[in-house]
Amino acid sequence: MSAPRIAVFGSVNMDLVAYADQVPSSGETVAGTDFRQVPGGKGANQAVAAARAGADVAFLGAVGDDSFGAELRATLVDSGVDVSGLRTAPGASGVAHIVVDGSGGNRIIVVPGATARCGARSTATRRSSTAAPHCCSSSNCPWRRSWPPRGPEAPWGCRST
């Protein structure tokens, strides 16, 4: 039995995670306890999870032409995801600034960067050499209403799942 083929159209961000016992109030500065930089984004996380589960996954989206973009692309490739539909756009990649407090609660600010400049029409024109009968997209993308594209613009003949 061959691996299922899935196309993921979604966000890819660098998560900048700061840990602190308490979250600062407006105008306040507090000392943090830890910091991590983690590749993420709902779409990229879906693609990596599906690839780790054994699927043949293609990712469609955009990263910036910055160092985060290069790292995000490499992470997807290292996870076995086909990135032929991952566009490099001028400017910054998406970032998520995440603050985690001592009880595990979080507050997140997402700056979509290249993801905001990526639409179904622009990435759907990048074709893979294989058909992907299953597609998914992350609901937090600004172009969500235009996915999946219909008719001749539909990548690889996808059905939305």
C-alpha positions as CSV (number, residue, x, y, z in Angstrom):
1,M,0.0,0.0,0.0
2,S,1.4,3.4,-1.0
3,A,1.6,6.3,1.4
4,P,-1.3,8.7,1.3
5,R,-0.6,11.9,-0.6
6,I,-1.5,15.2,1.1
7,A,-1.1,18.8,0.1
8,V,-1.0,21.3,3.0
9,F,-1.6,24.9,2.3
10,G,-0.8,27.0,5.3
11,S,1.2,29.2,7.6
12,V,4.8,28.7,8.5
13,N,6.3,30.9,11.2
14,M,9.3,31.0,13.5
15,D,8.0,30.8,17.1
16,L,9.9,33.0,19.5
17,V,8.9,31.6,22.9
18,A,9.7,33.5,26.2
19,Y,9.0,31.9,29.6
20,A,8.5,34.0,32.7
21,D,6.9,33.3,36.1
22,Q,4.5,36.1,35.4
23,V,3.5,38.0,32.3
24,P,4.3,41.8,32.4
25,S,1.5,44.3,32.7
26,S,1.4,47.2,30.3
27,G,4.7,49.2,30.6
28,E,6.2,46.7,33.0
29,T,9.4,44.6,32.4
30,V,9.9,41.2,34.0
31,A,12.8,38.8,33.9
32,G,12.3,35.7,31.9
33,T,13.3,32.2,32.9
34,D,13.9,30.6,29.4
35,F,13.8,31.3,25.7
36,R,13.3,29.0,22.7
37,Q,13.2,29.6,18.9
38,V,11.1,26.9,17.4
39,P,10.0,26.4,13.7
40,G,6.2,26.4,13.7
41,G,3.0,27.6,12.1
42,K,-0.2,25.7,12.0
43,G,0.2,24.6,8.4
44,A,3.8,23.7,8.8
45,N,3.0,21.7,12.0
46,Q,0.3,19.8,10.1
47,A,2.7,19.0,7.2
48,V,5.4,17.7,9.6
49,A,3.0,15.6,11.6
50,A,1.6,14.0,8.5
51,A,5.0,13.3,7.1
52,R,6.1,11.7,10.4
53,A,3.0,9.6,10.3
54,G,4.1,8.2,6.9
55,A,2.2,10.4,4.4
56,D,3.8,11.8,1.2
57,V,3.3,15.5,2.0
58,A,3.6,18.7,-0.2
59,F,3.6,22.1,1.5
60,L,2.3,25.2,-0.2
61,G,2.9,28.6,1.4
62,A,5.5,31.3,1.7
63,V,8.6,32.2,3.7
64,G,10.5,35.4,3.7
65,D,14.0,35.9,2.2
66,D,15.5,36.2,5.7
67,S,17.4,33.7,7.9
68,F,14.1,32.5,9.5
69,G,12.9,31.6,6.0
70,A,15.9,29.5,5.3
71,E,15.6,27.7,8.6
72,L,11.9,27.1,8.2
73,R,12.4,25.7,4.7
74,A,15.2,23.4,5.9
75,T,13.1,22.1,8.8
76,L,10.3,21.1,6.4
77,V,12.8,19.4,4.1
78,D,14.5,17.6,7.0
79,S,11.1,16.4,8.0
80,G,10.5,14.8,4.6
81,V,8.0,17.4,3.3
82,D,8.1,18.4,-0.4
83,V,8.7,22.1,-0.5
84,S,8.4,22.7,-4.2
85,G,5.3,24.8,-3.5
86,L,6.9,26.8,-0.8
87,R,7.6,30.3,-2.2
88,T,10.3,32.7,-1.0
89,A,8.8,36.2,-0.9
90,P,10.8,39.4,-0.4
91,G,10.8,40.6,3.2
92,A,10.3,38.9,6.6
93,S,9.0,35.4,7.3
94,G,6.1,35.0,9.7
95,V,6.9,35.0,13.4
96,A,4.9,34.2,16.5
97,H,5.9,35.9,19.7
98,I,4.7,33.6,22.5
99,V,4.9,34.4,26.2
100,V,4.3,31.5,28.6
101,D,3.7,32.2,32.3
102,G,4.6,30.1,35.3
103,S,1.2,28.2,35.2
104,G,1.6,27.3,31.5
105,G,-0.8,30.0,30.2
106,N,0.3,31.7,27.0
107,R,-0.3,34.9,25.1
108,I,0.6,34.9,21.4
109,I,1.1,37.7,18.8
110,V,1.4,36.4,15.2
111,V,3.0,38.7,12.6
112,P,2.3,36.7,9.4
113,G,5.1,38.2,7.3
114,A,5.3,36.3,4.0
115,T,2.3,34.2,4.8
116,A,0.1,37.3,4.5
117,R,1.4,37.9,1.0
118,C,0.8,34.3,-0.2
119,G,-2.5,33.4,-1.7
120,A,-4.1,30.2,-3.1
121,R,-3.7,31.6,-6.6
122,S,0.0,32.3,-6.3
123,T,1.0,29.0,-4.7
124,A,-1.4,26.8,-6.5
125,T,0.4,27.5,-9.7
126,R,3.4,25.6,-8.4
127,R,2.7,22.0,-9.3
128,S,4.2,18.9,-7.8
129,S,5.1,15.9,-10.0
130,T,2.6,13.7,-8.1
131,A,-1.2,14.1,-7.5
132,A,-2.4,14.8,-4.0
133,P,-5.9,13.6,-3.5
134,H,-6.2,15.2,0.0
135,C,-5.7,18.8,0.9
136,C,-5.8,20.7,4.1
137,S,-5.3,24.3,5.2
138,S,-4.9,26.1,8.5
139,S,-7.8,28.2,9.5
140,N,-5.7,31.1,10.7
141,C,-4.5,32.0,7.2
142,P,-5.6,35.3,5.7
143,W,-6.4,33.6,2.4
144,R,-8.4,30.8,3.9
145,R,-11.6,31.7,2.0
146,S,-9.9,31.2,-1.3
147,W,-8.8,27.7,-0.5
148,P,-9.1,25.2,-2.0
149,P,-9.1,26.7,-5.5
150,R,-11.6,25.3,-7.9
151,G,-11.3,24.2,-11.5
152,P,-8.1,24.4,-13.4
153,E,-6.3,26.2,-10.6
154,A,-6.8,23.4,-8.1
155,P,-3.3,22.0,-7.3
156,W,-2.9,18.3,-8.3
157,G,-6.6,17.8,-8.6
158,C,-7.1,18.1,-4.8
159,R,-10.3,17.4,-3.0
160,S,-10.6,19.4,0.2
161,T,-10.5,17.2,3.4
